[in-house]
Amino acid sequence: MKSRTRIPAALALALALAAALALHPGVQAQEQRSPNLLTTDHYMDLERVSDAQISPDGSRIVYTRQHVNALEDKWDSELWIVRVDGSENRFFAKGGNARWSPDGKRVLYLADGEPKGSQIFVRWVDVEGLPTPITHVAEAPRAPRWSPDGKSIAFSMFVADKNDLKISMPAEPKGAKWTATPRYVQGLHYRQDQVGFLEDGFVHLFLVAADGGTPKALTTGKWNVGAGNELRGSTTIEWTPDGKSILFEGLRDPDYELKYQTSQIYAVDVVNSRTTYQFDKHFLVRLLAQYDSSSHQVLTDLLASYELVPGTVFHAGYGSLYERGPQTGLQ
């Protein structure tokens, strides 16, 4: 009797499929680029627009235009401005998340800046020249919004609050290759899809002068400004029409991590006062005071500017925080 070799069912199925595909003429050929049919090669040519913002006078629209950066495998964002009738469509700046100033003469937006990552910039719409960098922060600002008088910008930003596991260890010898320090996790949500491990900290509300300066924290504490408290999602910020308060969503609750997609609306009161002294056409000093009645804090900022030669301006500034009475607000 002749012996028979048994072929596993999975292998037999694979061989049958391979034979069937080999006999199919359409499978043998690679996809060909076509001028009138959509193929995978067209992905690199795709562009998309989003976040259209109408100017206060209704005459123009600033929008985000994105295209594929094939070298770095990402989408690059640019801002374009067009009149409402479709004319004068032109490039405005690199970046995104644009918002018109209340008077329609300036646009704030987010773009790569110093010292790293995303920063807030402001650019005059009908004035030639470079944009003004408003922030120089270590973490990326989010959801910047103009105050109704156009003098301040509110935004949210991550604030690191590292959890350290304090264990006495001998000093590491020079050149040693020890095991990496273990990650100490105290929070329930410590990883996020497409992000990985999350840095320890919280998202809070900040305020900065519209012509630059030191951002001041309006909220502090172990809780997050913004919806989706367990993850670092978007933040909704809105000024009241009189410019005295900022409304935002969040959840000031010790068990916020256990309350998925739960948030409340909060208000923080802010009163601004700014004085600028122009000594001559080259030298000016600006003093800005911001009072938060919820936390009884006065936030001050001093900026001196001197134009050494036309087009070259030197800035020197100082920011400080003075507390008045017990902190009872959004702390």
Order of alpha helices (4+ residues) and beta strands (2+ residues): alpha-alpha-beta-beta-beta-beta-beta-beta-beta-beta-beta-beta-beta-beta-beta-beta-beta-beta-beta-beta-beta-beta-beta-beta
